[in-house]
């Protein structure tokens, strides 16, 4: 019983949220293939740049009653931009996972982890997530602006690694 108490103390809501996003991206990557995973990751980069320089953000923010509603609206706008960009990028990327199961799952995990990290780094830098959920200090430190450059570079390294068969 002590093991369960220790385990429940170690598994925080922060870990559950990050793990859930990773698992969703992992299954997306398995279901829709390497081409769609890579195009999604590239679309995140372009979506971040587009969102940061989007001149009509205030006009497209539909929910404005509270800070949480504004944050949710910004998240929806960001994912709409990513969806539009992904539908374009997806048409020019053609690649598949290796036939070896182990290599396939390593690449799926690497692309999923990279996408999860990029999403959190972007969200921490530009969207006030604390209006929806306040992550713990260790997660705050991990995704702080001092490491933002490395969170941008790491997915690029994952793209280089997974692009070689």
One Martini backbone bead per residue (centre of mass of N, CA, C, O) as a GRO file, in nm:
protein
  165
    1UNK     BB    1   0.054   0.065  -0.017
    2UNK     BB    2   0.301   0.256  -0.022
    3UNK     BB    3   0.343   0.248  -0.324
    4UNK     BB    4   0.077   0.391  -0.405
    5UNK     BB    5   0.135   0.654  -0.253
    6UNK     BB    6   0.396   0.721  -0.402
    7UNK     BB    7   0.280   0.715  -0.686
    8UNK     BB    8   0.056   0.933  -0.645
    9UNK     BB    9   0.268   1.158  -0.571
   10UNK     BB   10   0.427   1.144  -0.852
   11UNK     BB   11   0.150   1.171  -0.994
   12UNK     BB   12   0.065   1.439  -1.159
   13UNK     BB   13  -0.115   1.654  -1.341
   14UNK     BB   14   0.115   1.739  -1.520
   15UNK     BB   15   0.190   1.456  -1.622
   16UNK     BB   16  -0.088   1.386  -1.737
   17UNK     BB   17  -0.104   1.611  -1.948
   18UNK     BB   18   0.158   1.551  -2.103
   19UNK     BB   19   0.098   1.248  -2.156
   20UNK     BB   20  -0.164   1.287  -2.315
   21UNK     BB   21  -0.042   1.443  -2.549
   22UNK     BB   22   0.165   1.233  -2.627
   23UNK     BB   23  -0.035   0.997  -2.680
   24UNK     BB   24  -0.197   1.137  -2.900
   25UNK     BB   25   0.050   1.179  -3.089
   26UNK     BB   26   0.129   0.884  -3.107
   27UNK     BB   27  -0.139   0.780  -3.238
   28UNK     BB   28  -0.133   0.970  -3.474
   29UNK     BB   29   0.137   0.863  -3.590
   30UNK     BB   30   0.041   0.573  -3.634
   31UNK     BB   31  -0.222   0.623  -3.799
   32UNK     BB   32  -0.096   0.862  -4.018
   33UNK     BB   33   0.205   0.876  -4.012
   34UNK     BB   34   0.500   1.027  -4.095
   35UNK     BB   35   0.406   1.253  -4.279
   36UNK     BB   36   0.200   1.378  -4.075
   37UNK     BB   37   0.400   1.425  -3.843
   38UNK     BB   38   0.593   1.613  -3.993
   39UNK     BB   39   0.383   1.819  -4.088
   40UNK     BB   40   0.294   1.898  -3.804
   41UNK     BB   41   0.567   2.002  -3.700
   42UNK     BB   42   0.601   2.217  -3.919
   43UNK     BB   43   0.326   2.358  -3.860
   44UNK     BB   44   0.405   2.459  -3.582
   45UNK     BB   45   0.618   2.657  -3.670
   46UNK     BB   46   0.440   2.824  -3.861
   47UNK     BB   47   0.214   2.877  -3.653
   48UNK     BB   48   0.382   3.042  -3.458
   49UNK     BB   49   0.459   3.269  -3.650
   50UNK     BB   50   0.171   3.346  -3.731
   51UNK     BB   51   0.056   3.403  -3.450
   52UNK     BB   52   0.268   3.626  -3.362
   53UNK     BB   53   0.181   3.801  -3.649
   54UNK     BB   54  -0.121   3.831  -3.607
   55UNK     BB   55  -0.329   4.114  -3.661
   56UNK     BB   56  -0.637   3.965  -3.582
   57UNK     BB   57  -0.665   3.850  -3.290
   58UNK     BB   58  -0.884   4.033  -3.154
   59UNK     BB   59  -1.109   3.986  -3.373
   60UNK     BB   60  -1.103   3.651  -3.336
   61UNK     BB   61  -1.185   3.687  -3.045
   62UNK     BB   62  -1.477   3.565  -2.909
   63UNK     BB   63  -1.384   3.521  -2.613
   64UNK     BB   64  -1.398   3.805  -2.354
   65UNK     BB   65  -1.485   3.778  -2.041
   66UNK     BB   66  -1.213   3.622  -1.984
   67UNK     BB   67  -0.899   3.501  -1.964
   68UNK     BB   68  -0.972   3.208  -2.027
   69UNK     BB   69  -1.129   3.266  -2.290
   70UNK     BB   70  -0.897   3.398  -2.441
   71UNK     BB   71  -0.708   3.157  -2.428
   72UNK     BB   72  -0.892   2.959  -2.576
   73UNK     BB   73  -0.912   3.127  -2.833
   74UNK     BB   74  -0.608   3.118  -2.899
   75UNK     BB   75  -0.586   2.814  -2.923
   76UNK     BB   76  -0.788   2.783  -3.154
   77UNK     BB   77  -0.645   2.967  -3.354
   78UNK     BB   78  -0.384   2.810  -3.364
   79UNK     BB   79  -0.511   2.535  -3.466
   80UNK     BB   80  -0.625   2.650  -3.724
   81UNK     BB   81  -0.358   2.734  -3.846
   82UNK     BB   82  -0.229   2.452  -3.836
   83UNK     BB   83  -0.439   2.310  -4.013
   84UNK     BB   84  -0.399   2.478  -4.268
   85UNK     BB   85  -0.094   2.429  -4.295
   86UNK     BB   86  -0.108   2.116  -4.295
   87UNK     BB   87  -0.279   2.087  -4.559
   88UNK     BB   88  -0.033   2.189  -4.727
   89UNK     BB   89   0.225   2.030  -4.630
   90UNK     BB   90   0.118   1.734  -4.669
   91UNK     BB   91   0.147   1.737  -4.994
   92UNK     BB   92   0.495   1.736  -4.982
   93UNK     BB   93   0.504   1.480  -4.788
   94UNK     BB   94   0.699   1.167  -4.839
   95UNK     BB   95   0.684   0.920  -4.586
   96UNK     BB   96   0.807   0.637  -4.399
   97UNK     BB   97   0.836   0.400  -4.196
   98UNK     BB   98   1.005   0.162  -4.093
   99UNK     BB   99   0.981  -0.185  -4.085
  100UNK     BB  100   1.096  -0.176  -3.821
  101UNK     BB  101   0.946  -0.167  -3.521
  102UNK     BB  102   1.150  -0.027  -3.337
  103UNK     BB  103   1.210   0.218  -3.522
  104UNK     BB  104   0.926   0.316  -3.543
  105UNK     BB  105   0.878   0.373  -3.232
  106UNK     BB  106   1.109   0.569  -3.202
  107UNK     BB  107   1.006   0.778  -3.407
  108UNK     BB  108   0.732   0.826  -3.283
  109UNK     BB  109   0.838   0.921  -3.008
  110UNK     BB  110   1.014   1.155  -3.111
  111UNK     BB  111   0.788   1.317  -3.256
  112UNK     BB  112   0.596   1.338  -3.012
  113UNK     BB  113   0.789   1.475  -2.814
  114UNK     BB  114   0.851   1.720  -2.991
  115UNK     BB  115   0.562   1.826  -3.017
  116UNK     BB  116   0.509   1.858  -2.717
  117UNK     BB  117   0.743   2.052  -2.654
  118UNK     BB  118   0.663   2.274  -2.855
  119UNK     BB  119   0.386   2.336  -2.740
  120UNK     BB  120   0.479   2.415  -2.453
  121UNK     BB  121   0.681   2.634  -2.523
  122UNK     BB  122   0.481   2.815  -2.668
  123UNK     BB  123   0.268   2.842  -2.445
  124UNK     BB  124   0.459   2.967  -2.232
  125UNK     BB  125   0.540   3.225  -2.407
  126UNK     BB  126   0.230   3.326  -2.526
  127UNK     BB  127   0.032   3.170  -2.333
  128UNK     BB  128  -0.174   3.207  -2.049
  129UNK     BB  129  -0.210   2.916  -1.878
  130UNK     BB  130  -0.286   3.008  -1.579
  131UNK     BB  131  -0.596   3.054  -1.652
  132UNK     BB  132  -0.637   2.733  -1.662
  133UNK     BB  133  -0.339   2.620  -1.568
  134UNK     BB  134  -0.109   2.550  -1.297
  135UNK     BB  135   0.194   2.474  -1.306
  136UNK     BB  136   0.462   2.369  -1.179
  137UNK     BB  137   0.784   2.468  -1.113
  138UNK     BB  138   0.934   2.257  -1.290
  139UNK     BB  139   0.778   2.318  -1.552
  140UNK     BB  140   0.832   2.618  -1.560
  141UNK     BB  141   1.142   2.588  -1.582
  142UNK     BB  142   1.156   2.405  -1.834
  143UNK     BB  143   0.959   2.629  -2.011
  144UNK     BB  144   1.123   2.863  -2.012
  145UNK     BB  145   1.272   3.123  -2.185
  146UNK     BB  146   1.574   3.021  -2.150
  147UNK     BB  147   1.488   2.739  -2.326
  148UNK     BB  148   1.347   2.800  -2.603
  149UNK     BB  149   1.565   2.743  -2.810
  150UNK     BB  150   1.588   2.434  -2.742
  151UNK     BB  151   1.285   2.372  -2.810
  152UNK     BB  152   1.330   2.449  -3.115
  153UNK     BB  153   1.575   2.252  -3.188
  154UNK     BB  154   1.495   1.962  -3.107
  155UNK     BB  155   1.285   1.900  -3.336
  156UNK     BB  156   1.492   1.931  -3.562
  157UNK     BB  157   1.665   1.693  -3.475
  158UNK     BB  158   1.435   1.486  -3.506
  159UNK     BB  159   1.402   1.528  -3.811
  160UNK     BB  160   1.684   1.439  -3.889
  161UNK     BB  161   1.680   1.156  -3.764
  162UNK     BB  162   1.402   1.057  -3.912
  163UNK     BB  163   1.500   1.105  -4.218
  164UNK     BB  164   1.681   0.869  -4.162
  165UNK     BB  165   1.684   0.521  -4.245
   0.00000   0.00000   0.00000
